[in-house]
Structure formats: structure tokens, C-alpha cells
């Protein structure tokens, strides 16, 4: 099961130069950090932001049966994060299921949706109105 939103904002633009990003034009650390801190204030403890070639992510594992990854990425061209102009951001949540969960088609849809709702609420508190997209 996957969940996703996108929005346009200048709030999470990168603070470090382009050559410090995971890849040129791939921003998201500031967004991931904001989400990690906001969720933590609500009692939801994630990992610190981790990087991958495509952007940044947070791991959230509240139990042995539930493993979610919150992905934060920009959708823009190289250098677009430095013009103080809003860019498109995506946040998606991906469920990592065990082999047993896959065999028996077990999913934590309700928990995934609840986490997504909390992320939307955090963004709305920042005056950002996310749009739901299918992932």
C-alpha cells in the first residue's frame, strides 16, 4: 500500500549548495527534517532523514508488524532550489511488508492513512495545502 501528496512551496528550499545534495536538483532534507520534528512533537518517532539517490526519507517502525518509509523529494530542475521561487514537492509513504504479510496479503492501510493525515495536518499548519495524488 502506498500513499502520496504533492504541493508547491518555497518553504523547504535547500540551505546547502547544489554539490551537497544527494543528486543535482534532488532536494528534500529540509522537508524531511521538518516532518520528523513535527511528527516527534506528536509522539511519532521516526528516524533522522536518510538520503537515497532520488531524495530523502524517514523510517517509521512503531511495531514489528508495521514498517513505513516516508519519502520527501522535489520535482524541479537542477539549481531550481536556489532562486527563492516555490517548487513542487512530493511526500509519499510506502509500506514495507514481510514475506508473510505479502503471502497472506496483510496490509496496514489504516495506519498508513492515519500517518498521512498527520503529515497533511503538519503541512496545513505551515499554510501549505497539499493535493492528494495516487502513488
Number of C-alpha atoms within 10 A of each C-alpha: 15 15 19 19 19 19 17 18 17 15 15 20 22 22 13 11 11 18 9 11 19 18 15 17 22 25 32 28 27 17 24 25 20 16 22 23 15 18 17 13 10 9 9 15 17 20 16 16 22 15 18 11 10 17 21 26 27 23 19 20 16 12 7 7 13 16 17 22 19 25 24 27 22 26 16 16 11 13 14 20 22 16 10 12 12 17 19 13 22 20 27 21 24 17 19 18 18 13 10 9 13 11 9 8 9 14 16 16 12 9 13 20 16 11 18 20 12 16 21 19 16 16 18 12 10 10 11 15 16 20 12 16 12 8 12
